[in-house]
């Protein structure tokens, strides 16, 4: 698994999102996801929305994913 593939999976599942994923070891990644869909949504639910785009890859090919999820109004 690589960061480009994860970015694309998140974009496919959340087409309105801006996504940046990094991680060099192939199992541990960090993602910044900015989406209007996050407006007014609690952090835990935002993370679940992102995890849903990755399906069974989470916990398998993707061992760990650190997330920063923001609505556009929160970016500064």
N, CA, C and O of each residue as an XYZ file, in Angstrom:
304
protein
N       0.855     -1.174      0.000
C       0.000      0.000      0.000
C       0.900      1.236      0.000
O       1.953      1.255      0.638
N       0.468      2.260     -0.724
C       1.251      3.495     -0.756
C       0.331      4.703     -0.576
O      -0.889      4.596     -0.698
N       0.934      5.836     -0.287
C       0.153      7.036      0.029
C      -0.696      7.501     -1.152
O      -1.800      8.009     -0.953
N      -0.204      7.335     -2.370
C      -0.967      7.751     -3.555
C      -2.249      6.939     -3.689
O      -3.302      7.493     -4.006
N      -2.173      5.659     -3.455
C      -3.352      4.789     -3.527
C      -4.372      5.179     -2.461
O      -5.570      5.246     -2.738
N      -3.901      5.432     -1.259
C      -4.803      5.824     -0.172
C      -5.467      7.159     -0.489
O      -6.671      7.315     -0.284
N      -4.699      8.115     -0.983
C      -5.278      9.402     -1.387
C      -6.399      9.195     -2.384
O      -7.472      9.781     -2.244
N      -6.161      8.369     -3.388
C      -7.163      8.142     -4.419
C      -8.404      7.453     -3.864
O      -9.523      7.782     -4.258
N      -8.220      6.512     -2.963
C      -9.375      5.826     -2.355
C     -10.237      6.816     -1.575
O     -11.465      6.773     -1.653
N      -9.596      7.699     -0.832
C     -10.348      8.691     -0.059
C     -11.062      9.649     -1.014
O     -12.233      9.967     -0.806
N     -10.368     10.110     -2.057
C     -10.990     11.012     -3.044
C     -12.168     10.339     -3.747
O     -13.192     10.977     -3.994
N     -12.027      9.059     -4.067
C     -13.117      8.334     -4.720
C     -14.351      8.278     -3.824
O     -15.480      8.412     -4.296
N     -14.121      8.078     -2.526
C     -15.227      7.970     -1.580
C     -15.772      9.304     -1.115
O     -16.915      9.394     -0.667
N     -14.947     10.348     -1.221
C     -15.341     11.693     -0.787
C     -14.923     12.678     -1.887
O     -13.938     13.398     -1.725
N     -15.656     12.716     -2.995
C     -15.237     13.523     -4.146
C     -15.113     15.021     -3.869
O     -14.433     15.735     -4.606
N     -15.767     15.498     -2.810
C     -15.691     16.931     -2.497
C     -14.487     17.283     -1.629
O     -14.304     18.447     -1.270
N     -13.667     16.295     -1.291
C     -12.564     16.496     -0.344
C     -11.254     16.856     -1.034
O     -10.987     16.456     -2.168
N     -10.452     17.623     -0.310
C      -9.055     17.835     -0.647
C      -8.269     16.905      0.272
O      -8.457     16.927      1.488
N      -7.403     16.099     -0.296
C      -6.738     15.031      0.465
C      -5.230     15.089      0.247
O      -4.753     15.271     -0.872
N      -4.494     14.930      1.344
C      -3.035     14.801      1.285
C      -2.636     13.668      2.237
O      -2.948     13.713      3.427
N      -1.957     12.672      1.716
C      -1.538     11.518      2.523
C      -0.025     11.379      2.416
O       0.554     11.521      1.339
N       0.601     11.101      3.548
C       2.040     10.828      3.565
C       2.287      9.567      4.375
O       1.455      9.157      5.185
N       3.427      8.967      4.149
C       3.825      7.755      4.865
C       4.765      6.953      4.004
O       4.425      6.581      2.881
N       5.923      6.688      4.511
C       6.971      6.067      3.704
C       7.177      4.575      3.963
O       7.819      3.897      3.161
N       6.639      4.052      5.076
C       6.955      2.657      5.405
C       5.959      1.642      4.850
O       6.150      0.437      5.016
N       4.901      2.114      4.193
C       3.956      1.206      3.560
C       2.850      0.687      4.460
O       1.957     -0.013      3.984
N       2.883      1.010      5.754
C       1.815      0.559      6.653
C       1.306      1.663      7.579
O       0.171      1.590      8.048
N       2.118      2.676      7.848
C       1.735      3.783      8.730
C       1.643      5.065      7.906
O       2.588      5.445      7.214
N       0.479      5.726      7.995
C       0.230      6.891      7.157
C      -0.379      8.027      7.967
O      -0.934      7.821      9.046
N      -0.259      9.231      7.416
C      -0.894     10.419      7.977
C      -1.687     11.059      6.846
O      -1.200     11.161      5.720
N      -2.911     11.491      7.147
C      -3.749     12.117      6.128
C      -4.354     13.407      6.651
O      -4.757     13.513      7.810
N      -4.403     14.385      5.755
C      -5.134     15.623      6.003
C      -6.276     15.623      4.999
O      -6.058     15.574      3.788
N      -7.502     15.680      5.522
C      -8.687     15.640      4.669
C      -9.548     16.859      4.998
O      -9.973     17.041      6.138
N      -9.797     17.682      3.993
C     -10.631     18.870      4.142
C     -11.860     18.673      3.265
O     -11.744     18.467      2.056
N     -13.043     18.737      3.882
C     -14.268     18.474      3.139
C     -15.430     19.302      3.679
O     -15.584     19.435      4.894
N     -16.244     19.855      2.793
C     -17.460     20.527      3.238
C     -18.398     19.568      3.979
O     -19.229     20.000      4.778
N     -18.262     18.278      3.711
C     -19.102     17.273      4.382
C     -18.842     17.210      5.882
O     -19.660     16.674      6.630
N     -17.711     17.753      6.330
C     -17.355     17.722      7.747
C     -17.980     18.870      8.544
O     -17.908     18.880      9.773
N     -18.585     19.823      7.861
C     -19.151     20.991      8.542
C     -20.171     20.552      9.592
O     -21.167     19.905      9.268
N     -19.914     20.910     10.854
C     -20.829     20.588     11.945
C     -20.807     19.139     12.414
O     -21.640     18.737     13.227
N     -19.860     18.352     11.908
C     -19.787     16.919     12.238
C     -18.676     16.715     13.274
O     -17.573     17.236     13.106
N     -18.960     15.955     14.348
C     -17.929     15.688     15.361
C     -16.736     14.910     14.783
O     -16.876     14.171     13.808
N     -15.582     15.088     15.395
C     -14.336     14.485     14.917
C     -14.446     12.977     14.732
O     -14.023     12.458     13.699
N     -14.992     12.271     15.687
C     -15.060     10.800     15.586
C     -15.873     10.376     14.360
O     -15.525      9.408     13.685
N     -16.946     11.099     14.079
C     -17.756     10.768     12.902
C     -17.005     11.102     11.607
O     -17.119     10.381     10.616
N     -16.247     12.185     11.625
C     -15.426     12.533     10.460
C     -14.435     11.411     10.166
O     -14.266     11.000      9.018
N     -13.785     10.924     11.220
C     -12.810      9.845     11.039
C     -13.485      8.596     10.493
O     -12.930      7.917      9.629
N     -14.652      8.293     10.980
C     -15.384      7.122     10.472
C     -15.729      7.286      8.996
O     -15.710      6.319      8.234
N     -16.046      8.518      8.600
C     -16.347      8.783      7.187
C     -15.124      8.478      6.316
O     -15.249      7.888      5.243
N     -13.948      8.884      6.787
C     -12.716      8.612      6.035
C     -12.420      7.115      6.046
O     -12.115      6.540      5.001
N     -12.506      6.475      7.217
C     -12.244      5.042      7.302
C     -13.162      4.253      6.366
O     -12.744      3.252      5.785
N     -14.397      4.697      6.221
C     -15.355      4.000      5.355
C     -14.876      3.977      3.901
O     -15.178      3.038      3.165
N     -14.133      5.002      3.487
C     -13.628      5.024      2.109
C     -12.535      3.991      1.888
O     -12.246      3.623      0.750
N     -11.927      3.524      2.967
C     -10.805      2.586      2.871
C     -11.217      1.136      3.083
O     -10.441      0.216      2.823
N     -12.445      0.938      3.555
C     -12.985     -0.409      3.709
C     -12.085     -1.341      4.491
O     -11.552     -0.983      5.541
N     -11.923     -2.549      3.959
C     -11.176     -3.602      4.660
C      -9.670     -3.353      4.673
O      -8.936     -4.067      5.356
N      -9.203     -2.362      3.936
C      -7.767     -2.043      3.949
C      -7.329     -1.535      5.325
O      -6.192     -1.760      5.741
N      -8.251     -0.836      6.040
C      -7.931     -0.348      7.386
C      -7.735     -1.536      8.316
O      -8.578     -2.431      8.386
N      -6.632     -1.534      9.020
C      -6.334     -2.620      9.944
C      -5.664     -3.810      9.279
O      -5.191     -4.722      9.957
N      -5.624     -3.800      7.967
C      -4.940     -4.864      7.227
C      -3.734     -4.270      6.517
O      -2.664     -4.157      7.116
N      -3.885     -3.883      5.241
C      -2.773     -3.258      4.528
C      -2.369     -1.924      5.153
O      -1.194     -1.558      5.148
N      -3.353     -1.202      5.689
C      -3.080      0.061      6.375
C      -3.115     -0.226      7.865
O      -4.186     -0.379      8.452
N      -1.949     -0.296      8.467
C      -1.875     -0.631      9.888
C      -2.317      0.536     10.762
O      -3.007      0.339     11.763
N      -1.920      1.760     10.384
C      -2.275      2.938     11.178
C      -2.445      4.137     10.244
O      -1.697      4.311      9.282
N      -3.447      4.954     10.555
C      -3.702      6.159      9.778
C      -4.004      7.303     10.735
O      -5.063      7.338     11.362
N      -3.070      8.233     10.841
C      -3.298      9.437     11.619
C      -4.100     10.406     10.775
O      -3.778     10.621      9.606
N      -5.139     10.993     11.347
C      -6.026     11.862     10.578
C      -6.127     13.259     11.158
O      -6.208     13.445     12.372
N      -6.119     14.236     10.266
C      -6.544     15.590     10.582
C      -7.686     15.851      9.623
O      -7.487     15.913      8.410
N      -8.893     16.004     10.170
C     -10.074     16.234      9.345
C     -10.613     17.623      9.654
O     -10.803     17.987     10.815
N     -10.858     18.395      8.594
C     -11.324     19.753      8.776
C     -12.385     20.108      7.748
O     -12.359     19.624      6.617
N     -13.314     20.957      8.155
C     -14.220     21.606      7.224
C     -13.469     22.794      6.635
O     -12.561     23.309      7.288
N     -13.801     23.247      5.443
C     -13.098     24.394      4.856
C     -13.083     25.621      5.768
O     -12.106     26.371      5.764
N     -14.130     25.840      6.540
C     -14.192     26.997      7.433
C     -13.203     26.909      8.592
O     -12.944     27.907      9.265
N     -12.648     25.711      8.828
C     -11.700     25.510      9.944
C     -10.245     25.620      9.509
O      -9.349     25.669     10.351
N     -10.003     25.658      8.211
C      -8.635     25.726      7.711
C      -8.137     27.154      7.871
O      -8.810     28.110      7.484
N      -6.953     27.283      8.444
C      -6.448     28.628      8.627
C      -4.992     28.751      8.723
O      -4.475     29.857      8.880
